[in-house]
Amino acid sequence: MRLLREDVGRHNALDKLIGAMARTGTLAAGDAGTEGFFAVTSRASYEMLHKTAAARVRLLVAVSAATTMAVDLAGRLGVGLAGFARGRDLVVYAGAERIDMTERDDGR
């Protein structure tokens, strides 16, 4: 995990994370889209998916469901979207090619 930000509001937490990315140069480097993803402990909304795409991050993973509007937007923008992420299980709504569930040599 490279960066973590928390807040009682799910949108505020994502905004804080994007701000931290900008401050640390992660956002400007453009490598977040190929090396990382956003994980949220909430549902995935249209607005959160839009912020993910604007930050050039190519995958949003949520522990709860994705809204219909988020799924539609993910398809249009080419952003991966998964929900109900628990352990090694998840539901992929868009961008399955962006998710590699292969177990690594170190067991993770």
KELOLUM-975890 format. One line per 8 residues: for each residue z, x, y of N, C-alpha, C. Coordinates in pm, 1 decimal. Atoms other than C-alpha are relative to their C-alpha. Last residue first. Example, Ala and Ser with C-alpha at 12.3 -4.5 7.8 and 13.67 -1.06 7.14 Angstrom:
BEGIN
-6.0/-82.0/-119.0/714.0/1367.0/-106.0/73.0/-77.0/109.0  0.0/89.0/-119.0/780.0/1230.0/-450.0/0.0/90.0/120.0
END
This chain:
BEGIN
-3.1/98.8/-108.1/-116.7/-22.1/-1270.4/-125.8/-81.5/3.0  -57.8/127.6/40.0/-76.4/152.4/-1605.4/6.3/-105.6/107.4  -144.4/-5.8/-24.4/-129.1/509.4/-1479.7/68.1/-133.8/-27.6  -66.1/-88.3/96.5/-472.3/522.2/-1643.9/151.5/3.3/16.9  14.3/-143.1/-24.9/-586.4/224.5/-1436.5/75.3/79.8/-105.4  -127.6/-70.6/-4.5/-623.3/-129.0/-1565.9/-25.1/148.9/16.1  -13.2/-101.0/103.5/-956.8/-285.2/-1479.0/132.7/72.7/16.3  -128.5/20.4/66.7/-909.8/-589.5/-1255.8/20.6/98.6/-114.8
1.3/-76.8/124.2/-1187.7/-486.0/-1017.9/138.5/-11.1/-62.6  -129.4/-7.9/67.5/-1243.9/-742.0/-744.3/-15.8/71.0/-133.3  -89.8/-84.5/-79.0/-1530.0/-709.8/-494.6/134.2/24.7/-69.2  44.2/-139.2/14.1/-1791.7/-840.7/-739.9/90.3/96.7/76.7  -56.6/-56.3/123.5/-1596.4/-1166.9/-760.8/-37.5/146.7/-18.0  5.3/-145.5/3.0/-1689.9/-1232.2/-398.1/61.1/64.9/-122.1  123.0/-60.3/-52.1/-1580.1/-1593.0/-359.3/9.3/151.4/-15.2  80.9/103.4/-64.7/-1319.2/-1832.5/-500.5/-134.4/53.7/46.8
97.3/-57.4/-92.2/-1151.0/-1599.1/-748.5/-88.5/-112.2/52.5  119.2/84.2/-2.5/-838.8/-1749.7/-905.2/-93.8/58.6/104.6  41.3/54.1/-128.9/-571.3/-1496.1/-989.2/-122.9/-87.2/-18.2  79.8/122.9/-3.3/-376.6/-1350.8/-1278.9/-34.8/-37.6/143.0  140.6/-36.9/16.7/-259.2/-990.0/-1317.1/-91.7/-121.2/0.9  15.4/-100.5/103.9/84.4/-1060.7/-1174.5/-144.6/44.4/-8.2  -132.8/-20.2/57.9/50.8/-1371.8/-965.0/-15.0/96.7/-117.3  -17.9/-134.7/54.3/-241.1/-1426.8/-731.2/144.2/18.3/-45.3
-92.3/12.6/113.2/-290.1/-1803.0/-687.3/21.6/134.5/-69.4  -127.7/66.9/-21.2/-580.3/-1725.6/-455.6/79.7/-7.7/-128.1  -69.0/35.1/124.0/-887.0/-1507.2/-423.5/134.1/-63.6/34.4  -116.5/86.2/-20.0/-1145.0/-1458.5/-149.3/58.3/-37.7/-134.8  -64.6/41.7/124.0/-1414.1/-1193.5/-115.0/125.3/-80.1/29.9  -134.4/-54.9/15.3/-1597.5/-1188.0/217.4/57.6/-51.1/-131.2  1.4/-104.1/102.2/-1974.2/-1240.6/221.2/134.0/70.1/-16.9  -19.7/-132.5/-59.7/-1965.9/-1426.3/552.1/-3.4/114.2/-101.2
95.7/-24.5/-108.6/-2117.2/-1755.3/430.5/9.7/142.0/55.2  135.3/-5.7/53.8/-1933.4/-1754.1/98.3/-103.1/33.4/106.0  8.8/-123.3/78.7/-1602.2/-1669.1/261.7/-140.0/16.8/-57.3  22.1/-110.8/-92.9/-1659.6/-1945.2/517.1/-13.6/132.6/-74.6  135.0/12.1/-56.6/-1700.0/-2209.6/246.1/-32.3/117.9/91.7  94.2/-31.1/108.8/-1389.1/-2089.6/60.7/-143.2/-4.9/52.0  -5.6/-145.1/20.6/-1188.5/-2086.3/384.2/-98.3/42.8/-108.2  72.0/-64.1/-110.6/-1303.1/-2441.1/468.7/0.2/151.9/-14.0
143.7/19.8/21.7/-1195.9/-2562.0/125.9/-81.3/68.0/108.8  51.9/128.3/-46.7/-850.2/-2415.0/178.9/-150.2/-6.9/-25.9  86.4/-16.1/-116.8/-738.7/-2127.7/-39.1/-47.8/-138.3/41.7  139.2/45.1/0.7/-447.1/-2179.5/-273.4/-75.2/41.9/126.0  17.6/144.3/12.4/-127.4/-1977.0/-299.9/-149.3/-32.0/7.2  -80.0/42.4/114.8/-44.0/-1611.5/-360.1/-10.1/-150.4/-22.3  -117.0/80.5/-35.2/-331.8/-1509.2/-134.4/77.8/-37.4/-125.7  -66.5/50.1/120.6/-595.1/-1235.0/-163.5/127.4/-71.3/43.2
-128.6/62.3/-32.0/-840.2/-1164.1/120.3/55.7/-59.3/-128.3  -66.9/80.0/102.4/-1128.6/-923.0/55.6/134.2/-49.7/51.5  93.6/76.4/82.9/-1396.6/-748.6/266.9/65.6/-86.9/-106.6  -62.5/-9.4/131.5/-1189.3/-620.0/557.3/-76.0/-96.1/-89.8  90.3/-70.3/92.4/-1412.1/-576.5/860.6/65.5/30.1/-133.9  -59.5/-133.3/17.1/-1127.8/-683.7/1094.3/-82.7/88.0/-93.7  7.7/-66.7/-130.2/-1342.3/-979.9/1204.7/57.3/141.3/-5.9  138.2/-43.4/-22.0/-1387.9/-1075.2/838.0/-13.6/76.1/131.4
28.9/-103.1/100.2/-1012.4/-1086.1/777.6/-140.0/56.2/21.4  -64.1/-123.1/-48.2/-957.5/-1278.0/1102.1/-26.4/116.3/-95.8  76.6/-43.6/-116.9/-1210.6/-1542.2/988.3/57.3/130.5/55.9  123.2/-58.4/53.4/-1042.8/-1564.9/647.7/-85.5/53.1/114.6  -36.2/-129.5/57.5/-708.5/-1617.6/817.9/-122.4/70.9/-57.0  -29.6/-93.2/-108.5/-855.4/-1890.7/1037.7/34.5/139.2/-53.0  125.3/-33.4/-67.7/-1013.4/-2072.1/743.2/24.5/107.6/106.3  64.0/99.1/-86.3/-681.0/-2068.1/561.0/-131.4/53.6/56.7
105.8/-65.8/-76.6/-556.7/-1867.7/265.2/-74.5/-106.3/79.7  134.6/44.6/34.1/-226.3/-2003.0/136.6/-99.4/72.9/89.0  18.3/137.8/-45.4/82.2/-1793.9/177.6/-133.4/-49.4/-53.2  -91.2/78.9/82.7/219.6/-1460.2/65.1/-1.1/-145.4/44.3  -91.2/85.9/-75.4/-78.4/-1270.5/202.2/83.9/-83.8/-95.4  -75.3/84.4/92.7/-274.3/-975.1/65.4/101.0/-79.0/81.7  -117.4/66.9/-54.4/-543.4/-815.6/280.5/62.5/-83.5/-110.0  10.8/144.6/-11.1/-781.3/-573.0/114.6/125.5/-52.7/65.5
-119.2/83.1/-1.0/-849.6/-204.9/90.7/-29.4/-148.0/6.5  -115.9/-54.5/69.5/-1086.6/80.8/27.5/117.5/-94.8/-11.1  36.5/-55.9/129.5/-1435.7/-43.1/110.2/121.4/44.8/-80.3  84.6/88.9/77.7/-1359.8/-281.5/393.0/-35.9/52.3/-136.9  -81.9/106.1/59.4/-1067.6/-81.5/524.1/-83.6/-90.6/-89.8  -15.7/-20.7/143.4/-1288.6/223.1/572.7/80.1/-110.5/-67.1  93.0/80.3/77.8/-1425.4/118.5/911.1/15.3/15.9/-149.4  64.1/-85.4/100.4/-1251.8/405.8/1082.2/-99.7/-76.6/-84.9
113.4/-69.9/-59.6/-1182.8/189.3/1385.6/-75.7/83.2/-102.1  100.3/98.8/-38.6/-962.0/-48.3/1186.5/-124.7/68.2/53.4  58.2/54.8/123.0/-769.2/229.1/1013.2/-112.0/-97.0/32.1  137.5/-44.8/17.1/-715.6/411.2/1342.3/-66.7/-51.2/-125.4  3.0/-115.9/89.7/-338.6/379.9/1327.6/-140.6/53.8/-23.3  -81.5/-110.1/-52.4/-317.8/154.0/1634.1/-8.1/125.3/-86.7  65.2/-51.8/-120.4/-608.6/-69.0/1526.2/76.4/120.9/54.7  121.7/-69.0/42.8/-467.3/-109.7/1176.2/-71.1/62.2/119.3
-43.1/-128.2/56.3/-127.4/-191.9/1322.5/-119.8/80.9/-48.0  -41.1/-86.0/-111.2/-289.2/-461.4/1535.9/44.0/137.2/-47.7  125.3/-43.0/-63.5/-464.3/-605.3/1229.1/30.0/90.5/119.1  64.8/-95.4/89.4/-130.5/-614.1/1048.2/-128.8/53.4/61.3  -75.1/-125.6/-7.1/46.4/-779.2/1341.8/-65.0/107.5/-86.4  30.5/-59.9/-130.2/-226.2/-1045.9/1359.8/71.3/134.1/16.9  134.8/-55.8/11.4/-187.1/-1107.9/985.4/-42.4/65.2/131.5  -7.1/-116.3/88.4/188.4/-1150.3/1024.3/-137.1/66.6/-12.2
-60.8/-110.1/-75.3/141.3/-1380.2/1323.6/5.8/126.6/-84.5  103.2/-50.9/-91.1/-99.2/-1599.3/1125.5/53.7/117.0/81.7  100.3/-77.1/75.0/151.2/-1633.3/841.0/-109.4/55.7/89.5  128.7/69.5/-8.3/433.7/-1728.9/1074.0/-108.9/81.4/-66.5  -21.2/133.0/56.7/778.3/-1607.1/968.5/-127.5/-83.6/5.1  -37.2/92.5/-106.1/658.3/-1252.2/1025.5/21.8/-135.8/-64.6  -59.6/128.1/36.2/591.4/-946.5/811.4/28.7/-82.4/124.9  -59.2/66.4/-115.9/366.4/-641.8/839.1/48.2/-136.8/-44.1
-66.5/126.7/28.6/273.6/-394.1/567.6/56.6/-54.3/129.9  -69.7/63.2/-112.1/32.3/-100.2/583.4/59.3/-132.7/-44.1  13.7/-83.2/-119.1/-107.1/148.8/329.7/79.4/-55.7/117.7  0.0/84.6/-115.9/0.0/0.0/0.0/0.0/90.0/123.4
END
